[in-house]
Amino acid sequence: MRFLRRKDADSAESEIDVTEDALTDEAKKGHTPGKGRPTPRRRDAEQRRRGPVAPPPRTTREAMKRARGNKEERKQLSAKRREMRLEQRERMMAGDEKYLMPRDRGPVKGYIRDLVDSKRNLLGLFMPLALVIFVALLFPNPQVQSLTTLFCLLMLVAMIIEGILMGRRITRLVRSRYPKETVRGLSVGWYSFIRASQIRKLRVPKPRVVPGDKV
């Protein structure tokens, strides 16, 4: 009986040792050791990424010198941006596809512009006619106002008729020139009307042909 008890005690001790070792291993696996240092704040991390911050100016002269330097940098940056805008506008006016508006891109739109620019039409007088109406309203004479209004009304009717006929003609030519393209008559007619109603010197992009050229 004494030996049995000793054996049972030994087995119990060995089981306890095994259990403690298993718990120790599990604790080692699940335990994450600390970094040994506090987590940096977001502001400190952003400053570290941006680089060292210049110390504050010690004198008024130094502060004025820094302000002058920053002003010159802003002027140089503004000048570069102005040059880029001018270059983009020049290329857009020249018809570079990369710098054109989405509505003006593509060979079909270029062909429509050439067809419009190769003809003289009454729609080119649309903006000057609006100016004439505005000036006529300033005259106190009712006869002048009525005659001017009648003349402008007749011109508007003629422009509308010309725009419809021009839209049909250009739509027919575009469909024959680009049979594989999806050409909508209303879209082509409206694009042609807007192009023709603008003053020739103000059209964007600039006309590639002159009136009378064969397109």
C-alpha positions as CSV (number, residue, x, y, z in Angstrom):
1,M,0.0,0.0,0.0
2,R,2.9,2.3,0.7
3,F,4.5,1.7,-2.7
4,L,1.2,2.3,-4.5
5,R,0.7,5.6,-2.8
6,R,4.2,6.7,-3.7
7,K,3.6,5.7,-7.3
8,D,0.3,7.6,-7.4
9,A,2.0,10.6,-6.0
10,D,4.8,10.5,-8.6
11,S,2.2,10.1,-11.4
12,A,0.3,13.1,-10.1
13,E,3.4,15.2,-9.9
14,S,4.3,14.3,-13.4
15,E,0.8,15.2,-14.7
16,I,1.1,18.5,-12.9
17,D,4.5,19.2,-14.5
18,V,3.1,18.3,-18.0
19,T,0.1,20.6,-17.5
20,E,2.3,23.5,-16.3
21,D,4.6,23.0,-19.4
22,A,1.6,23.0,-21.8
23,L,0.2,26.2,-20.2
24,T,3.6,27.8,-20.4
25,D,3.9,27.0,-24.1
26,E,0.4,28.2,-24.8
27,A,1.2,31.4,-22.9
28,K,4.3,31.9,-24.9
29,K,2.5,31.4,-28.2
30,G,-0.4,33.8,-27.4
31,H,1.6,36.4,-25.6
32,T,2.7,39.4,-27.7
33,P,5.8,41.1,-26.3
34,G,5.7,44.8,-25.9
35,K,7.5,47.2,-28.3
36,G,9.5,48.7,-25.4
37,R,8.5,52.2,-26.5
38,P,5.3,54.3,-26.7
39,T,3.3,54.5,-29.9
40,P,4.1,57.7,-31.7
41,R,1.3,60.3,-32.2
42,R,-0.1,61.0,-35.6
43,R,1.1,64.5,-35.6
44,D,4.7,63.4,-34.8
45,A,4.6,60.7,-37.5
46,E,3.4,63.3,-40.1
47,Q,6.1,65.7,-39.1
48,R,8.7,62.9,-39.4
49,R,7.5,62.1,-42.9
50,R,7.6,65.7,-44.0
51,G,11.1,66.2,-42.7
52,P,12.5,68.6,-40.2
53,V,10.7,71.8,-39.5
54,A,12.7,75.0,-39.9
55,P,13.3,76.9,-36.7
56,P,11.4,80.1,-36.2
57,P,13.1,83.3,-37.4
58,R,15.3,84.9,-34.7
59,T,15.2,88.4,-36.1
60,T,12.8,90.6,-38.1
61,R,15.3,90.7,-41.0
62,E,15.3,87.0,-41.2
63,A,11.5,86.8,-41.1
64,M,11.3,89.4,-44.0
65,K,13.9,87.4,-46.0
66,R,11.9,84.2,-45.6
67,A,8.6,85.9,-46.6
68,R,10.4,87.4,-49.6
69,G,11.6,84.0,-50.6
70,N,8.2,82.4,-50.2
71,K,6.7,85.2,-52.3
72,E,9.2,84.7,-55.1
73,E,8.5,80.9,-55.1
74,R,4.8,81.6,-55.4
75,K,5.4,84.0,-58.3
76,Q,7.5,81.4,-60.1
77,L,4.9,78.7,-59.5
78,S,2.1,81.1,-60.8
79,A,4.2,81.9,-63.9
80,K,4.7,78.2,-64.6
81,R,1.0,77.6,-64.3
82,R,0.2,80.5,-66.6
83,E,2.6,79.2,-69.2
84,M,1.0,75.7,-69.0
85,R,-2.5,77.2,-69.4
86,L,-1.4,79.3,-72.4
87,E,0.3,76.2,-74.0
88,Q,-2.9,74.1,-73.5
89,R,-5.0,76.8,-75.0
90,E,-2.7,77.2,-78.0
91,R,-2.8,73.4,-78.6
92,M,-6.6,73.4,-78.2
93,M,-7.0,76.2,-80.6
94,A,-4.7,74.4,-83.1
95,G,-7.0,71.3,-82.9
96,D,-4.8,68.9,-80.9
97,E,-7.1,66.0,-80.0
98,K,-5.4,65.7,-76.6
99,Y,-6.4,69.2,-75.5
100,L,-9.9,69.4,-77.1
101,M,-13.1,69.3,-75.1
102,P,-14.8,65.8,-75.2
103,R,-17.6,67.2,-77.4
104,D,-15.0,68.3,-80.1
105,R,-12.9,65.2,-80.2
106,G,-12.9,62.6,-83.0
107,P,-12.6,62.7,-86.8
108,V,-16.4,63.1,-87.3
109,K,-16.5,66.3,-85.3
110,G,-13.5,67.6,-87.1
111,Y,-15.2,66.9,-90.5
112,I,-18.3,68.7,-89.3
113,R,-16.3,71.8,-88.3
114,D,-14.6,71.8,-91.7
115,L,-17.9,71.6,-93.5
116,V,-19.3,74.5,-91.4
117,D,-16.1,76.6,-91.8
118,S,-15.9,76.2,-95.5
119,K,-19.2,78.1,-96.0
120,R,-20.5,81.6,-95.3
121,N,-23.9,81.6,-93.7
122,L,-26.3,83.9,-92.0
123,L,-25.9,82.1,-88.7
124,G,-22.6,83.9,-88.3
125,L,-24.5,87.1,-87.8
126,F,-26.4,85.7,-84.8
127,M,-24.3,87.4,-82.1
128,P,-24.1,90.8,-83.9
129,L,-27.8,90.7,-84.4
130,A,-28.4,90.3,-80.7
131,L,-26.2,93.3,-80.2
132,V,-28.3,95.3,-82.7
133,I,-31.5,94.4,-80.8
134,F,-29.9,95.6,-77.5
135,V,-28.9,98.9,-79.1
136,A,-32.3,99.4,-80.7
137,L,-34.0,99.1,-77.4
138,L,-32.1,102.1,-76.1
139,F,-33.6,104.4,-78.7
140,P,-36.8,106.2,-77.4
141,N,-38.2,106.3,-81.0
142,P,-40.9,103.6,-81.2
143,Q,-40.7,103.5,-85.0
144,V,-37.0,102.6,-84.9
145,Q,-37.7,100.0,-82.3
146,S,-40.5,98.4,-84.3
147,L,-38.5,98.4,-87.6
148,T,-35.5,96.9,-85.9
149,T,-37.6,94.3,-84.2
150,L,-39.2,93.3,-87.5
151,F,-35.9,93.1,-89.2
152,C,-34.3,91.0,-86.5
153,L,-37.4,88.7,-86.5
154,L,-37.1,88.1,-90.2
155,M,-33.4,87.4,-89.8
156,L,-34.0,84.9,-87.0
157,V,-36.5,83.1,-89.2
158,A,-34.0,83.0,-92.0
159,M,-31.3,81.7,-89.7
160,I,-33.5,78.9,-88.4
161,I,-34.4,77.8,-91.9
162,E,-30.7,77.9,-92.9
163,G,-29.7,76.0,-89.8
164,I,-32.2,73.2,-90.6
165,L,-31.1,72.9,-94.2
166,M,-27.4,73.0,-93.2
167,G,-28.0,70.3,-90.5
168,R,-29.6,68.0,-93.1
169,R,-26.8,68.6,-95.6
170,I,-24.0,68.0,-93.2
171,T,-25.7,64.9,-91.7
172,R,-25.9,63.4,-95.2
173,L,-22.3,64.1,-96.0
174,V,-21.1,62.7,-92.6
175,R,-23.0,59.5,-93.1
176,S,-21.6,59.0,-96.6
177,R,-18.0,59.8,-95.4
178,Y,-18.2,57.7,-92.2
179,P,-20.7,54.9,-92.9
180,K,-19.5,52.7,-90.0
181,E,-20.0,55.5,-87.4
182,T,-23.3,56.0,-85.6
183,V,-24.4,59.4,-86.7
184,R,-27.4,61.1,-85.1
185,G,-29.1,63.7,-87.2
186,L,-30.2,65.9,-84.3
187,S,-26.7,65.8,-82.7
188,V,-25.0,66.7,-85.9
189,G,-27.5,69.5,-86.7
190,W,-27.2,71.0,-83.2
191,Y,-23.3,70.9,-83.3
192,S,-23.3,72.5,-86.7
193,F,-25.8,75.2,-85.6
194,I,-23.7,76.1,-82.5
195,R,-20.5,76.2,-84.6
196,A,-22.0,78.3,-87.4
197,S,-23.6,80.8,-85.0
198,Q,-20.3,81.7,-83.5
199,I,-18.2,84.5,-84.9
200,R,-15.5,83.0,-87.0
201,K,-12.6,84.5,-85.1
202,L,-14.0,83.2,-81.8
203,R,-14.5,79.6,-82.9
204,V,-12.7,77.0,-80.8
205,P,-10.7,75.3,-82.2
206,K,-9.7,77.6,-85.0
207,P,-11.0,76.9,-88.5
208,R,-8.6,74.8,-90.6
209,V,-10.2,75.9,-93.9
210,V,-11.3,79.2,-95.3
211,P,-14.7,79.9,-97.0
212,G,-14.7,78.4,-100.5
213,D,-12.4,75.5,-99.8
214,K,-13.5,72.1,-100.9
215,V,-13.8,69.6,-98.0
